Amino acid sequence: MIGKLTYDQIDQLIEVMNSSNNNLRQVLEYYSNDNELGLKTSKLLQFCNDVDRYINNLKEMVILNKDADVIIDRLKNQ
């Protein structure tokens, strides 16, 4: 558990964010060749890259916290 969210809830959040980001990326890549929209879409694609980095950070945070929970449980049981 991280804050008030369970690991399953965070995993669901990651899945939704990843799916939404991929959908947005597909739409933007479709319009990226348009001369008038190319610059705007490239900026939004940079935003998608930032969201990807945030998703990766969330995944790493879940792994780190799960490992910490295991260590804390072992320390409690000693």
WOKA-V724927 format. One record per residue. RES is the residue in three letters. SS is DSSP state (H for helix, E for strand, L for the rest). PSI is psi in whole degrees, 0 to 359 (none if undefined). D_FIRST is the distance of its C-alpha to the first C-alpha in Angstrom with 2 decimals. Layout:
[[RES & SS & PSI & D_FIRST] [RES & SS & PSI & D_FIRST]]
This chain:
[[MET & L & 135 & 0.00] [ILE & E & 114 & 3.80] [GLY & L & 235 & 6.31] [LYS & L & 3 & 6.84] [LEU & E & 139 & 5.69] [THR & L & 166 & 4.29] [TYR & H & 324 & 5.53] [ASP & H & 320 & 8.73] [GLN & H & 320 & 9.12] [ILE & H & 320 & 8.93] [ASP & H & 320 & 11.27] [GLN & H & 318 & 13.43] [LEU & H & 317 & 13.70] [ILE & H & 316 & 14.80] [GLU & H & 316 & 17.27] [VAL & H & 316 & 18.74] [MET & H & 318 & 19.16] [ASN & H & 315 & 20.72] [SER & H & 314 & 23.01] [SER & H & 319 & 24.09] [ASN & H & 319 & 24.77] [ASN & H & 319 & 26.79] [ASN & H & 315 & 28.77] [LEU & H & 317 & 29.54] [ARG & H & 319 & 30.59] [GLN & H & 317 & 32.96] [VAL & H & 315 & 34.61] [LEU & H & 320 & 35.04] [GLU & H & 329 & 36.50] [TYR & H & 319 & 38.94] [TYR & H & 357 & 40.20] [SER & L & 339 & 40.08] [ASN & L & 351 & 43.69] [ASP & L & 127 & 45.03] [ASN & L & 320 & 47.03] [GLU & L & 328 & 46.18] [LEU & L & 351 & 42.45] [GLY & H & 313 & 41.92] [LEU & H & 317 & 41.01] [LYS & H & 318 & 38.63] [THR & H & 326 & 36.89] [SER & H & 324 & 36.58] [LYS & H & 320 & 34.81] [LEU & H & 328 & 32.37] [LEU & H & 327 & 31.90] [GLN & H & 321 & 30.97] [PHE & H & 318 & 28.30] [CYS & H & 321 & 27.06] [ASN & H & 321 & 26.95] [ASP & H & 319 & 24.84] [VAL & H & 320 & 22.37] [ASP & H & 317 & 22.40] [ARG & H & 321 & 21.61] [TYR & H & 319 & 18.67] [ILE & H & 316 & 17.35] [ASN & H & 321 & 17.92] [ASN & H & 320 & 16.10] [LEU & H & 317 & 12.95] [LYS & H & 315 & 13.43] [GLU & H & 323 & 14.06] [MET & H & 320 & 11.06] [VAL & H & 314 & 8.80] [ILE & H & 314 & 11.32] [LEU & H & 315 & 11.50] [ASN & H & 324 & 7.96] [LYS & H & 318 & 8.27] [ASP & H & 319 & 11.67] [ALA & H & 321 & 10.85] [ASP & H & 319 & 8.84] [VAL & H & 315 & 12.08] [ILE & H & 317 & 14.28] [ILE & H & 318 & 12.98] [ASP & H & 319 & 13.43] [ARG & H & 321 & 16.83] [LEU & H & 322 & 17.83] [LYS & H & 326 & 17.16] [ASN & L & 0 & 19.25] [GLN & L & none & 22.15]]
